[in-house]
Amino acid sequence: MSGIAHDLSRRLADRAEAVCRHYLSNGRREGRYWLVGDIRNTPGRSLFVRLRPSAKGPAGKWTDAATGEHGDLLDVIRGSLGLPDFADVAKEARTFLSLPHPAPEPAAPRRHVMSGRSGAIEAARRLFAMSQPIAGTLAETYLRRRGIALLHGTGNLRFHPCCYYKPDDGPTETWPAMIAAVTDLSGRITGVHRTWLAPDGSDKAPVETPRKAMGDLLGSTVRIGVPDSVMAAGEGIETMLSLRQVLPNIAMAPALSAAHLAAILFPPALRRLYIVRDNDPAGDAARDTLIERANAEGIEAIPLSPALGDFNEDLQRLGIHALRTGVRVQLAPEDVVRFMNLAP
């Protein structure tokens, strides 16, 4: 992103709700998000804009759960008004922000909404190949600090001691990182997800965006265990690993975001899908989309809901016994015996 675009995007993010009310007037606010049908201001709930910064990312970022497209508020202006050139988008943004208009500059390249990062697939594969299994590493320390002790079937999770991190502004840094391989249904790596860690593994690294993905993610997931006729899919790696502490024998598929959860591809043998939702509007939209898609293919879809924000929060704050009790009543009866760890 150029300096001009970055500055305008930041200023718009500071007024994210006002931007949404003006350019996405057919939507409405729900909690920390603005929900609308798409970037063209169609009524609906597929696209969600984050109105305030949170652990999931900065304000002003949006994702369309139906398509996997994502961007910032400059893209909202471009899409809602149908502006083809960045110069026109910047002019409109300055008008909205009541900023002075500079002297004419050479036209900047057209900005595109990113629907994938296929150009980074090879780099993702190289990074995963250079990483090591998580046993005995800071990645294992990080997970155990979050209450996650059962780590069988996690070959798609690795550790890199010095993974590059590029801030929006400033020089490149290196931090230890948990590296997760994102794979398609054939097991081919299409991307990676990086979680940068504190030097002692006690938490995520103290950087602005400690989680980032690269590669072509749409339809793919981080696969934990081998999927059979039953599988659980959700957003975060830690969320799904927390659920696996009480369901150790079920395959898990973290999709890394609500948008990508809504768009996962189904294994051919899948007959029942547990949809692990986060307690927020984005999670609700992903759940609804995925239920509709699964039912259309003859797959039974059963939502699993946490008591708090997500299942890792349940595990850490309520404990494993409360987590087990809360999950058990949501499972199909035959899956309690088949998959659940009933140890006291």
C-alpha positions in Angstrom: 0.0 0.0 0.0 1.4 3.4 -0.9 2.0 6.1 1.6 -1.1 8.1 0.4 -3.3 5.0 0.5 -2.1 4.0 3.9 -2.7 7.4 5.4 -6.2 7.6 3.9 -7.0 4.1 5.0 -5.9 4.9 8.6 -8.0 8.1 8.7 -11.0 6.3 7.4 -10.5 3.4 10.0 -10.6 6.0 12.8 -14.2 6.8 11.5 -15.2 3.3 10.5 -18.8 3.4 11.6 -19.4 6.8 9.9 -17.9 5.4 6.7 -20.2 2.4 6.9 -23.3 4.5 7.6 -22.5 6.6 4.5 -21.3 4.1 1.9 -22.9 0.9 3.2 -26.2 2.5 4.2 -28.2 -0.7 3.5 -26.4 -2.5 6.4 -26.6 -2.1 10.1 -24.4 -2.3 13.2 -24.3 -5.5 15.3 -21.9 -5.3 18.2 -18.4 -4.5 17.0 -19.2 -5.1 13.3 -21.2 -3.5 10.4 -23.1 -6.1 8.4 -24.2 -5.7 4.8 -24.7 -7.9 1.8 -21.6 -7.1 -0.2 -19.2 -4.3 -1.1 -21.8 -2.8 -3.5 -24.1 -2.0 -0.6 -26.5 -4.8 -1.3 -28.8 -5.6 1.7 -27.8 -8.7 3.5 -25.4 -10.1 6.2 -22.5 -11.7 4.2 -20.0 -8.8 4.5 -18.8 -7.6 7.9 -16.7 -4.6 8.7 -14.7 -4.4 12.0 -15.7 -1.1 13.6 -13.1 -1.1 16.4 -9.6 -2.6 16.7 -9.6 -6.0 18.5 -7.4 -9.1 18.9 -8.7 -10.2 15.5 -7.4 -7.2 13.7 -7.5 -3.4 13.1 -10.7 -1.3 12.6 -11.9 -0.8 9.1 -11.0 -4.2 7.7 -13.8 -6.1 6.1 -14.4 -9.7 4.8 -17.2 -11.1 2.6 -18.0 -14.5 4.0 -19.7 -15.6 0.8 -16.7 -14.9 -1.5 -13.7 -14.7 0.7 -12.9 -11.2 -0.6 -11.4 -8.8 1.9 -10.0 -5.3 2.1 -10.1 -1.9 3.8 -12.4 1.1 3.7 -10.9 2.5 0.5 -12.1 -0.7 -1.1 -15.6 0.0 0.4 -15.6 3.4 -1.3 -14.4 2.0 -4.5 -16.9 -0.8 -4.5 -20.0 1.1 -3.3 -19.5 3.9 -5.8 -18.2 1.8 -8.6 -15.0 3.9 -9.0 -12.4 2.2 -11.3 -9.3 4.3 -10.5 -7.5 4.9 -7.3 -7.3 8.6 -8.0 -11.1 8.8 -7.9 -11.2 6.7 -4.7 -8.7 9.0 -3.0 -10.5 12.1 -4.1 -13.8 10.7 -2.6 -12.0 9.7 0.6 -10.5 13.2 1.0 -13.9 14.7 0.5 -15.5 12.5 3.1 -12.7 13.3 5.5 -12.8 17.0 4.7 -9.2 17.0 3.7 -7.6 19.4 1.2 -7.2 18.0 -2.3 -3.5 18.0 -3.5 -2.3 19.1 -6.9 -2.9 16.4 -9.6 -0.5 13.5 -9.5 0.2 10.8 -12.1 -2.5 8.1 -12.0 -1.8 5.3 -9.5 -2.3 1.7 -10.5 -5.8 0.4 -9.9 -6.3 -1.3 -6.5 -7.8 -4.7 -6.6 -9.6 -6.6 -3.8 -7.6 -9.7 -3.0 -9.4 -13.0 -3.5 -6.3 -15.1 -2.9 -2.5 -15.1 -2.7 -1.6 -17.8 -5.1 1.7 -16.0 -5.9 2.9 -16.8 -2.3 2.2 -20.5 -2.4 5.8 -21.5 -3.1 7.1 -19.1 -0.5 4.6 -20.7 2.0 5.9 -24.2 1.1 9.5 -23.1 1.6 8.7 -21.6 5.0 6.9 -24.7 6.2 9.8 -26.9 4.9 12.3 -24.8 6.9 10.3 -25.2 10.1 10.6 -28.0 12.7 8.0 -30.1 14.5 6.5 -28.3 17.5 7.5 -30.9 20.2 9.8 -29.2 22.7 9.6 -25.8 21.1 8.2 -22.4 22.0 5.2 -23.3 19.9 4.4 -26.2 22.3 5.0 -23.9 25.3 2.6 -21.3 23.8 -0.1 -23.9 23.3 0.3 -25.5 26.8 0.1 -22.0 28.3 -3.4 -21.8 26.7 -4.4 -25.1 28.3 -3.7 -27.2 25.2 -1.8 -30.4 26.2 -3.1 -33.0 23.7 -1.2 -32.4 20.5 -1.5 -35.7 18.6 -2.1 -35.5 14.9 -0.6 -32.0 14.7 1.9 -32.6 11.9 0.7 -29.6 10.1 1.9 -27.4 12.9 5.5 -26.5 13.1 7.9 -24.0 14.7 10.3 -21.5 13.2 12.7 -19.7 15.6 13.3 -16.6 13.5 10.4 -15.9 11.3 10.3 -12.5 9.4 7.7 -10.0 10.5 7.2 -6.9 8.4 5.3 -4.0 10.1 3.3 -1.6 8.0 5.9 1.0 8.9 9.4 0.3 10.0 12.1 -2.3 9.3 11.6 -6.1 9.1 11.8 -7.9 12.5 12.3 -11.5 13.4 10.3 -13.4 16.0 9.7 -17.1 16.9 6.5 -18.3 15.2 4.1 -21.2 15.1 3.8 -22.1 11.4 0.6 -23.9 10.3 0.3 -25.6 6.9 -2.9 -24.8 5.0 -3.8 -27.7 2.7 -6.5 -28.6 0.2 -8.4 -31.9 0.2 -5.5 -33.8 -1.4 -3.1 -32.6 1.3 -1.3 -30.2 -1.0 0.0 -27.1 0.8 -1.6 -24.0 -0.6 -0.5 -21.6 2.1 0.7 -21.1 5.7 -0.5 -19.3 8.8 2.0 -17.6 11.0 1.5 -16.9 14.7 4.4 -14.8 16.0 5.3 -15.6 19.6 6.9 -13.9 22.6 10.6 -14.9 23.1 9.6 -17.1 26.0 6.5 -18.6 24.4 4.2 -17.2 27.1 1.9 -15.4 24.6 1.8 -14.0 21.1 4.5 -11.5 20.1 3.9 -7.8 21.1 3.4 -6.7 17.5 0.5 -5.0 15.8 -0.7 -8.1 13.8 0.7 -11.3 15.5 -1.2 -13.5 13.1 -0.9 -13.5 9.3 -1.6 -15.9 6.5 0.0 -16.2 3.1 -0.8 -18.2 0.0 -4.1 -19.3 -1.5 -6.4 -20.1 1.4 -9.9 -20.1 0.0 -11.5 -23.6 0.4 -8.4 -25.0 2.3 -7.9 -25.5 6.0 -5.2 -26.4 8.6 -6.0 -30.2 8.9 -5.6 -31.8 12.4 -6.3 -35.5 12.2 -7.7 -37.5 9.3 -11.2 -36.6 8.2 -13.7 -39.4 8.0 -17.5 -39.3 7.9 -17.5 -36.8 10.8 -15.4 -33.6 11.1 -15.4 -30.4 13.0 -14.5 -27.1 11.4 -14.0 -23.7 13.0 -12.0 -20.5 12.8 -8.9 -20.4 15.0 -6.2 -23.0 15.6 -6.2 -22.5 19.3 -10.0 -22.8 19.4 -10.0 -26.1 17.5 -7.2 -27.5 19.5 -9.1 -26.6 22.7 -12.1 -28.6 21.5 -9.8 -31.5 20.7 -8.9 -31.7 24.4 -12.3 -33.2 25.0 -12.9 -34.6 21.5 -9.4 -36.2 20.9 -10.6 -38.6 18.2 -12.3 -36.3 15.8 -10.6 -34.6 12.8 -10.4 -30.8 13.1 -10.2 -28.2 10.4 -9.3 -24.7 11.5 -10.1 -22.4 8.6 -8.4 -19.3 10.2 -11.2 -16.8 9.7 -15.0 -16.6 9.5 -14.9 -15.9 5.8 -12.7 -18.9 5.0 -14.8 -21.1 7.3 -17.9 -20.3 5.2 -16.0 -21.4 2.1 -14.3 -24.6 3.1 -14.4 -27.6 0.8 -16.0 -30.8 2.1 -14.1 -34.1 2.1 -16.0 -36.7 -0.2 -16.8 -39.0 2.7 -18.2 -36.3 5.0 -21.7 -37.0 6.3 -21.8 -34.9 9.5 -20.1 -31.6 10.1 -19.7 -29.9 13.4 -19.5 -26.1 12.9 -17.5 -24.5 15.7 -18.5 -20.9 15.8 -17.1 -17.9 17.7 -19.5 -15.7 19.6 -19.6 -12.7 17.2 -21.6 -11.6 14.2 -18.9 -12.8 11.8 -19.1 -16.3 13.4 -22.9 -16.2 13.0 -22.7 -15.3 9.3 -20.1 -18.1 8.7 -22.3 -20.6 10.5 -25.4 -19.8 8.5 -23.6 -19.9 5.2 -21.9 -23.2 6.0 -25.1 -24.9 7.2 -26.8 -23.9 4.0 -23.9 -25.3 1.9 -23.6 -28.5 3.9 -27.3 -29.2 3.7 -27.3 -28.7 0.0 -24.8 -31.5 -0.3 -26.6 -33.9 2.0 -24.3 -33.3 5.0 -25.8 -32.9 8.4 -24.5 -29.7 10.0 -24.5 -29.2 13.8 -23.3 -25.9 15.3 -21.1 -26.1 18.4 -21.3 -22.9 20.5 -18.9 -21.9 23.3 -20.2 -20.5 26.7 -17.9 -17.5 26.3 -16.2 -16.0 23.3 -14.6 -19.2 21.9 -13.6 -22.6 23.1 -10.1 -21.6 24.2 -11.6 -19.0 26.4 -13.9 -21.6 27.8 -11.0 -24.0 28.4 -8.8 -21.3 30.1 -11.5 -19.6 32.2 -14.0 -22.3 32.9 -11.8 -25.4 32.9 -11.8 -28.7 31.0 -14.6 -30.3 32.9 -17.0 -27.4 32.1 -15.8 -27.5 28.5 -16.5 -31.2 28.3 -20.0 -30.8 29.8 -20.9 -27.9 27.5 -19.8 -29.7 24.4 -21.3 -33.1 25.3 -24.9 -31.8 25.3 -24.4 -30.4 21.8 -23.1 -33.6 20.1 -25.1 -36.3 18.4 -25.5 -39.1 21.0 -23.5 -41.7 19.0 -20.6 -39.2 18.7 -20.3 -38.9 22.5 -19.2 -42.5 22.7 -17.2 -42.4 19.4 -15.2 -39.2 19.9 -15.4 -37.8 23.4 -12.8 -38.2 26.1 -15.0 -39.1 29.1 -12.1 -39.3 31.6 -13.0 -37.5 34.9 
